Amino acid sequence: MAVNLTAYRQVLSEIDHYRARLVAVSKIKPVSDILALYEAGQRIFGENYVQELVDKASQLPQDIQWHFIGHLQSNKVKYIASFVSMIHGVDSLKLLQEINKQAAKHNRAIDCLLQIHIATEETKFGLDEQELYQLLDQASGLPHVRMAGLMGMASNTDDEAQIHREFAGLKALHGHVKAKYFPDTGDFKELSTGMSGDYKIALEEGSTLVRIGSLLFGARNYV
């Protein structure tokens, strides 16, 4: 399936109302599809796999803002530290420290979102509230990491009320963290919630970044 530009424009009109931004999730999709969306005006793309991201970044325009949205292993940070714009799924102090170390080698700061476990499924990554506060208490002195906000994935359910509760809870947590740890900086402002199936609910509950793939690129064929 080719890129769905009609769906793309529809999503843009919806998120513009909330002053949110779109991360076009392009994992497993060819460079040609990314270029088609780029030519339509999209600049933020999300990838889940380090090697795929490195390969694509080398072939595509330099003004693309690459967001890493998958589970990132510490030993892979070095491959993307020179160019990645934002890392969505930071869920440990060890990973945060490694991002700081690798970003320092390139004399830059990398925007990071702390991933919070808000879903009922045990398979999803993320910190609970207590772990989040422990991490933040220990995360000072990392000048090459910019704490940009929180990220979460809702439960895979048809119960919209539950999804609303999960996203609303994360929004409230974001407010508490900002007030306690980042009261004097504008950097901690992002809330990355919502994907193709639940982004409208996420927008209603304060999302600033929605991660949408299949609506734009069609279903993925994993070989």
C-alpha positions in Angstrom: 0.0 0.0 0.0 1.3 3.5 -0.9 1.4 6.3 1.6 -2.1 7.5 2.4 -1.9 11.2 2.0 -5.6 11.7 2.6 -5.2 10.1 6.1 -2.0 12.2 6.6 -3.8 15.4 6.0 -6.7 14.3 8.2 -4.4 13.5 11.1 -2.6 16.8 10.7 -5.9 18.7 10.9 -6.9 16.8 14.0 -3.6 17.3 15.9 -3.3 21.0 14.9 -6.4 21.7 16.9 -4.6 20.4 20.0 -1.2 22.0 19.0 0.3 18.5 19.0 2.9 17.1 16.7 3.0 14.0 14.5 5.7 11.3 14.7 5.3 9.3 11.5 6.3 5.7 12.5 8.2 4.4 9.5 9.6 1.1 10.8 9.8 -1.7 8.2 8.8 0.8 5.5 11.0 1.7 2.5 12.9 4.9 2.0 10.6 5.7 -0.9 7.5 5.8 1.4 9.3 8.1 3.8 10.3 10.4 1.0 6.7 10.5 -0.2 5.6 11.7 3.2 8.6 14.1 3.5 7.6 15.7 0.2 4.1 16.2 1.6 5.7 18.2 4.5 6.4 15.7 7.2 9.7 16.1 9.1 9.5 13.9 12.2 9.8 10.2 11.7 10.0 7.4 14.3 12.0 4.2 14.0 12.1 1.2 16.3 15.3 -0.5 15.3 18.8 1.0 15.5 20.4 -0.5 12.4 17.3 0.3 10.3 17.4 3.9 11.6 21.1 4.3 10.8 20.6 3.0 7.3 17.7 5.2 6.5 19.2 8.3 8.0 22.2 8.0 5.7 19.9 7.9 2.6 17.4 10.6 3.5 17.4 14.4 3.8 19.4 15.9 6.7 16.6 18.0 8.0 14.5 15.0 9.1 14.1 14.8 12.9 14.6 11.2 13.8 12.8 9.9 16.9 13.8 6.5 18.3 10.6 5.0 19.7 11.6 1.4 20.3 13.2 -0.3 23.3 16.8 1.0 23.2 19.7 -1.2 24.5 22.5 0.7 26.1 25.1 -0.8 23.8 23.3 0.5 20.7 23.1 4.2 21.8 26.5 5.0 20.2 25.2 4.3 16.7 22.5 7.0 16.8 23.9 9.5 19.3 25.3 11.8 16.6 22.0 12.5 14.9 18.9 11.3 16.8 16.5 14.1 17.8 14.6 12.4 20.6 14.6 9.1 22.4 11.1 8.1 23.5 11.5 5.0 25.6 14.1 5.7 28.4 13.3 3.4 31.3 16.5 3.1 33.3 19.2 5.3 34.9 21.8 3.1 33.1 20.3 4.0 29.7 20.1 7.7 30.6 23.8 7.7 31.6 24.8 6.0 28.4 22.9 8.5 26.3 24.7 11.3 28.2 28.0 9.7 27.6 27.6 9.1 23.9 26.0 12.5 23.3 29.0 14.2 25.0 31.3 12.7 22.3 29.3 14.7 19.8 29.1 17.8 21.9 25.3 17.8 21.9 22.3 17.2 24.1 19.6 14.6 23.3 16.0 15.1 24.2 14.8 12.1 26.2 11.3 11.0 27.3 11.0 8.7 30.3 8.7 5.8 29.6 6.0 5.1 32.1 4.2 1.8 32.4 0.5 2.7 32.3 -1.0 -0.4 30.6 -2.4 -3.6 32.2 -0.2 -5.8 30.0 3.0 -7.0 31.6 4.8 -7.1 28.3 5.1 -3.4 27.9 8.3 -1.6 29.1 8.3 1.3 31.5 8.8 2.7 35.0 6.2 2.8 37.7 5.7 6.0 39.6 8.1 5.1 42.4 10.8 4.0 40.0 10.3 7.3 38.1 11.0 9.4 41.2 14.0 7.2 42.1 15.4 7.7 38.7 14.9 11.5 38.8 16.4 11.7 42.2 19.6 10.1 40.8 19.7 11.7 37.4 21.4 15.0 38.1 24.7 15.9 36.5 23.8 14.7 33.0 24.5 17.8 30.9 24.1 16.0 27.6 20.6 14.7 28.3 17.6 17.0 28.1 14.6 15.7 30.0 11.8 16.5 27.6 8.8 14.7 29.1 7.0 11.4 29.5 5.9 8.6 27.2 3.4 5.9 27.7 1.4 3.2 25.9 -2.2 2.5 26.8 -3.6 -1.0 27.3 -4.6 -2.9 24.2 -8.4 -2.8 24.8 -11.6 -1.6 23.3 -12.6 0.0 26.6 -12.2 3.6 25.8 -12.9 4.7 29.3 -9.9 2.7 30.5 -7.7 4.3 27.8 -8.9 7.7 28.9 -8.0 6.9 32.5 -4.6 5.7 31.7 -3.7 8.7 29.5 -5.2 11.1 32.1 -3.2 9.5 34.8 0.0 10.0 32.8 -0.9 13.6 32.2 -1.4 14.2 35.9 1.9 12.5 36.7 3.6 14.7 34.1 2.3 17.7 36.0 3.6 16.5 39.3 7.0 15.7 37.9 7.3 19.1 36.2 6.3 20.9 39.4 8.7 19.0 41.5 11.8 18.6 39.3 11.5 21.1 36.4 9.6 24.1 37.7 12.0 26.6 36.1 12.6 25.1 32.7 10.4 24.9 29.6 12.1 21.8 28.3 9.9 19.3 30.2 6.8 19.8 28.1 6.3 16.7 26.0 3.7 13.9 26.5 4.2 11.1 24.0 1.0 9.1 24.0 -1.4 7.8 21.3 -0.9 5.5 18.3 -3.1 4.8 15.2 -5.8 3.1 17.3 -6.1 5.6 20.2 -4.5 8.9 19.2 -7.8 10.8 19.3 -8.2 9.8 23.0 -4.6 10.7 23.6 -5.1 14.2 22.1 -8.1 14.7 24.4 -5.9 13.8 27.4 -3.1 16.1 26.6 -0.7 14.4 24.2 1.8 16.6 22.5 3.3 13.9 20.3 1.3 11.1 18.6 3.1 8.1 17.1 1.2 7.0 14.0 2.3 4.4 11.5 -0.3 2.1 10.0 -2.8 4.8 9.2 -0.2 6.6 7.1 1.8 3.7 5.7 -0.6 0.8 5.7 -0.2 -2.5 7.6 3.3 -3.8 8.1 4.5 -7.1 6.6 7.0 -8.6 9.0 9.0 -11.2 7.2 
